[in-house]
């Protein structure tokens, strides 16, 4: 069996082989296989979209639309990247396109979402690291709120880069594939986003720029 490869040419491992088997089954008309792909990735995809668009109903709608697009285009997937990277590219493009059509100036504030508890807020902080003082490492609710407000203030391309790298933990090659930009552009956007966060959160948390 041929290996499925990352865009950087490295084998993508057992996860990609599992996805490849499900995709092959889908192409033979076994829709339960596509259901397995949805079950595997829907929560992760929904959470990423939510952190981009900031609205739960819209995120659910975009997640569903992304899977519909994937099913429609499944025959075009050649396995030259991971399936979930391809899925995220479709979803991110849909989300950003809808934002542009809506002509919104900023993201809806996630800091006002009561369902984002302390653990989720800490995860949303991504590149942020508490100071050495154990009391600061805990990061109280006010600090979490300020972190999310700072993320809200980022423009689309910088916030998406933060979401993909520091929440989804994609590597640079994967992010480059999702956004269809060079790896250097990904690194530049992340560095700029983290510098902006560091400025906004000075005295609250320490933001690592690398």
N, C-alpha and C positions, 0 to 999 in steps of 0.2 A: 504494500500500500504506500502511495506517495505521501510524504509529510506535508502538512499544511504549515505554511511559513508566515512569520511576522513580515512586516514591510522591511525590516532590517536584515532579513534573510535567515534569522535564527529559528529553529523549530519551535513551535508554540506549545508542544507537549500534550499530555493526556486530555486536557480540557478541550483543545481544538479538535482532537480526534473524536471525542464524544459529540461535539457540535457537528462535525462533518458527517457523522453517522446519522444524526437526526435530520440534517439537511438532505442527505441522500434519500432518507425515508420519506420526507416531505415531497420530494420531487417524484416519488413513485405514488403519490396520492394518499399517503398515510397521514391524515391530519392530526392524529393523536401525537405524532412526532413534533408537529409545530406547537401543539399545546404544551409539550414538554419544554420547548425552547422559551415559550412565554412564561411558564412557571419558573423557569430557571433565572430569567433576567428581568421580569417585570418590576419587582420591588426595587432593584438597583437602578433601573432606568427611570422609574417614577421619582425616586428620591433625587436623582441628579436633575431631572427636568424641573422639579419643584424648587430647587435651589437656584435655578436659572430664571424661571418665570415668577416664582413667589406666590402662585395661586393654586390651591389644591385641586379645584375642579378643572381648571385649565390644564394642570399637569396630568391629571388622569385622562383627559380627552386627548392630549398630545401623545401620551404613552400608547393609548389604544390606536391612534392614527399611525404612529410609527410602526407598530406591528403589522397593521394592514399594508402599509407601504412595503415592508420587508417581504410579506407574503407575495405581493404583486411582483416584486423584483427578484425573487429568490433565484430564478434561472440565470440572472446576471451575476450572481455571487460566484467568484472563481477561486476562493480560498487563498488569495494572495495576501490577505490580512486575517486577523482573528474575526470570527463572526460577531462577537460583541462590539469590537471596534467599528465594524461596518454598521451595526445596529445603532450605536451611539452617534455615528456620523449622520445618519438619517434623522434621528431624533433631535439632535442639536440644530441641524439645518431647519427642521420644521419649527422648532421653538423660536429661533431667531427670526425666521421669516414672518411668523405670526406677530412677533413683537414689532417688527418694522411696519407691518400692515396696520397695526394698532396705533402706530406713531406715539408710543409711550416714551416718556423721557427717562424714567428710571424704573428699576425693579420695584415690585411691591415689597414692602419691608417684611422680612422673615422674623424680625425681632419682636413683632407684635403677634406672632402665631403661638397660641397657648399650647399647641401640641408639640412644639419643639422644646423638649425638656433640657435639663442641664447637660445630659450626655450628648444629645444631638447638637446642642449649641457648641459644645467643646469640639465635636467632630467637624462642625462647620468652620471652626477656627482654622483647621488645616495647618497652615504654615506657622501658626502662632505658638509660642512657647512661653510658659510662665517663667518669671524670674526665679533666681535660686532660692529665695525665701520660701519655705514650705507653706506659709500662709498665703503667699501669692500664687503658688502652684495650684491651689484649690480653685481659684478664679470664681468669685462670687457671682450672683445673678446679674448684678449691675455690669460687671466686666463682660459677661456673655452678651448682654444686650448691646454694649458698645461695640463688641466685635462684629455682631451681625449688622449693626448700623453702618459700620465701616465697609463691610462687604456690599451692602446695599448701594453704597455710594459709588462703587466701581462701575465703569461702563461695561457694555456687553462683552467685548472681547477679553477684557482683563478678568472679569468675574468667571466667565466660562473656563478660562485657563486655570483659575484657582480651583474651581469645582472638579475639573477633570484630573488635575494633578494631586491636590491635597485632600480631596474627599473620595474620589474614585480611585486614587492612587495609580493612575495610568503612568506609564513611562513616557519619555519625550517622543519616541517614535510613534507610539499609539496616539498621543494627542495630536501630533502632526498629521497622522492619517485621518483622524476625526475632523480636524479643522481644515484639512487640505492646504496646509502652509508648511514651509520648511521648519526643521527642528530649531534652527537659529531663531526664527520668529517666535516659536513657542517659548524658548528660554528668555527671550527679550521681554515678552509679555508677562511672564511669571515674575521676572525680576522687577519690572515696573510696577506690577500689581502689589507685590510685597513691599516695595518702597513706599507706595501710597498708603498701604495699611500701617506700615511702621510709623509714618508721620501722623496718621489719624489716631493711633493708639499709643502714642508716646506717653510713658508714665503709667500705663495700664497693664500692658503685656509686652513682652519682647518678641518682635517679629523677625524671624530669620529670613534674610533675603536670598539665601542660596538653598 
